[in-house]
Every structure is written in C-alpha cells, then in structure tokens.
Amino acid sequence: KPHAISQRYNILREISIEPPRWLPLRMPINTWDKICHYQWSYRLALGLDHEYVRRAQGAAEWLLDRATKGRSTNVVAITHQGFRRILDAQLIARGLRPVPGPRTLKNWSTWSYTVR
C-alpha cells in the first residue's frame, strides 16, 4: 500500500517577475512574463548566480535527499513554471536525466526524471 506524505515547503515557491530596470514602461503582465522568460533563458544559459538559483540548488539537494533516503524513491514537487526551469537545471546538474516525453510549461504539466 503506497504511503504518501503531503508537505509544503517554501523552498519550492514561485519566483517573482523581475522587470528589467532599464525598461521603465508599463506593459501587460503577459509581456512582462515573456521578458522574464527570456531573462531567465539568458541567465540559465550562462550559469549566472542569482538568489533563485541558490534556492533551486537547495531544493534540488532536498528533493534528491528525499528520493534517496526516504521511504519511497518517488517524490512529487509542485512548482510554477518559472521556478521549474531553474530547478530543472539544478536537477540535471546533479545527475538526473529527464524522462523522454513532452516537457511543456503549460499549467498542470509534469516533468519526470530518472537517475542516470
């Protein structure tokens, strides 16, 4: 019989949209969301340090610890798309491999990993 424990941890909370300071314009939230997406694509591609990257590093370590030292090797983490992209980079850096299949950023999408 599967045993599940539901817990909430702030380490997995969403990131804030960070409008570029050099672009002092009013725009719809969807536009700011796209700008934030491109900003994070740039940061992740270059491996830049940021407080959210450090939080994702801690979250990746915590999730791996839960998966390797817990009662089950299955761990579910619910995140928003912005933090999920940052966490994904940290999980891959720690040796996890994305399971083949769609990896969208749509609501209620799932990303699965396996140990290499």
Secondary structure, DSSP 8 states (H G I E B T S, - for coil): ---------GGG--------TT------HHHHHHHHHHHHHHHHHHT---HHHHHHHHHHHHHHHHHHHSS-S-------HHHHHHHHHHHHHTTEEE-SS----STT----EEE-
